[in-house]
Structures are given as C-alpha cells and as structure tokens.
Amino acid sequence: MNTVLLLLILVPILEIYLFIKIGSQIGAFNTILLIFITAFIGIYYAKYEGLNTLRSGFAQIINNQTPAYEIISGAAIAFAAVLLIIPGFATDLLGFFLILPFTRKLIFGNLSKKFKKHEPEKKKFYRRRIQRYRR
C-alpha cells in the first residue's frame, strides 16, 4: 500500500482517538480551546522562526556560504506551520518539534552537512562588490 495513502487513513484515526481521550479528561470546550490556542501559538512562533531563518540565510549568502541548513529549516518551518493549522494533537506535537530550533538541528543538522561537503570553492565576488558599494 502506498505510504501517503496509509498516512491519510491513519493520521485522522489517531487524531480522532486523541480527541476522544483528551476530551473525556478535560471536557469538550477545553479541548476545542486547546486546539485553537496551540494553533495560534504555533503560527506566531512559526512566523518568528521563519524570519530568523530568513535573516540567517541572508547572512550566509553575504558571507559567501551556501545556506543549506537555512533552506532545509525554512521548508521544515513551513511544513510545521501547516501541521499546526490542521486541528489535532498529534499533528500539533509534530509541528512543534519541527518549529523548535534545537529539535530541527538534531533532525536536519547532518543533512545540511552533506550539502556543505559538496560545495565548490567560490571566489569572494559578492563580498568585494558589497564592500565596494559601502564606501
């Protein structure tokens, strides 16, 4: 069976199960409120981390380095924001894991190192040009 199809079936089943279990413990209204609170906090934090990643990526470009980790991190933050918008506790948990910087570093740190190994030696063309215009 296709993995995507399997995920499309199993993730909603898991979310419904968690809604029922958590809703029976804290009540229906509190469960709905918790879903909205995690969505708002997650989207705000995704925006914050996305802007930090963008700044870091531009700093890497100015230093004439490939922003491999920043590109991977930006894609992970975008995916995490989508997971946080989807109502559910399992998707929220995965989304928060992808948004937090130290867990992203654990997950994607080795992947970005592979890209940096294959980076050819570049000339300092951009740096010289930027320094020339700053004078």
Contacts in CASP RR format, 6 or more apart in sequence:
PFRMAT RR
TARGET T0000
AUTHOR 0000-0000-0000
METHOD contacts of the structure
MODEL  1
MNTVLLLLILVPILEIYLFIKIGSQIGAFNTILLIFITAFIGIYYAKYEG
LNTLRSGFAQIINNQTPAYEIISGAAIAFAAVLLIIPGFATDLLGFFLIL
PFTRKLIFGNLSKKFKKHEPEKKKFYRRRIQRYRR
11 90 0 8 1.000
11 91 0 8 1.000
14 90 0 8 1.000
15 87 0 8 1.000
15 88 0 8 1.000
15 89 0 8 1.000
15 90 0 8 1.000
15 91 0 8 1.000
18 88 0 8 1.000
18 89 0 8 1.000
18 90 0 8 1.000
19 31 0 8 1.000
19 88 0 8 1.000
19 89 0 8 1.000
22 31 0 8 1.000
22 34 0 8 1.000
22 89 0 8 1.000
23 30 0 8 1.000
23 31 0 8 1.000
26 34 0 8 1.000
35 87 0 8 1.000
35 88 0 8 1.000
35 89 0 8 1.000
35 92 0 8 1.000
38 84 0 8 1.000
38 92 0 8 1.000
38 96 0 8 1.000
39 84 0 8 1.000
39 85 0 8 1.000
39 87 0 8 1.000
39 92 0 8 1.000
42 81 0 8 1.000
42 84 0 8 1.000
42 92 0 8 1.000
42 95 0 8 1.000
42 96 0 8 1.000
42 99 0 8 1.000
43 81 0 8 1.000
43 84 0 8 1.000
43 85 0 8 1.000
45 99 0 8 1.000
46 77 0 8 1.000
46 78 0 8 1.000
46 80 0 8 1.000
46 81 0 8 1.000
46 84 0 8 1.000
46 99 0 8 1.000
49 77 0 8 1.000
49 99 0 8 1.000
49 101 0 8 1.000
50 74 0 8 1.000
50 77 0 8 1.000
53 70 0 8 1.000
53 73 0 8 1.000
53 74 0 8 1.000
53 77 0 8 1.000
54 70 0 8 1.000
56 67 0 8 1.000
56 70 0 8 1.000
57 67 0 8 1.000
57 70 0 8 1.000
60 66 0 8 1.000
60 67 0 8 1.000
60 70 0 8 1.000
61 67 0 8 1.000
61 126 0 8 1.000
62 126 0 8 1.000
62 127 0 8 1.000
62 130 0 8 1.000
63 127 0 8 1.000
64 122 0 8 1.000
64 124 0 8 1.000
64 125 0 8 1.000
64 126 0 8 1.000
64 127 0 8 1.000
65 119 0 8 1.000
66 115 0 8 1.000
66 116 0 8 1.000
66 119 0 8 1.000
68 112 0 8 1.000
68 115 0 8 1.000
68 116 0 8 1.000
69 108 0 8 1.000
69 109 0 8 1.000
69 112 0 8 1.000
72 108 0 8 1.000
72 111 0 8 1.000
72 112 0 8 1.000
73 104 0 8 1.000
73 108 0 8 1.000
76 98 0 8 1.000
76 104 0 8 1.000
76 107 0 8 1.000
76 108 0 8 1.000
77 98 0 8 1.000
77 99 0 8 1.000
77 104 0 8 1.000
79 95 0 8 1.000
79 98 0 8 1.000
80 94 0 8 1.000
80 95 0 8 1.000
80 96 0 8 1.000
80 97 0 8 1.000
80 98 0 8 1.000
80 99 0 8 1.000
81 99 0 8 1.000
83 91 0 8 1.000
83 92 0 8 1.000
83 94 0 8 1.000
83 95 0 8 1.000
83 98 0 8 1.000
84 91 0 8 1.000
84 92 0 8 1.000
84 95 0 8 1.000
84 96 0 8 1.000
84 99 0 8 1.000
97 103 0 8 1.000
97 107 0 8 1.000
98 104 0 8 1.000
98 107 0 8 1.000
END
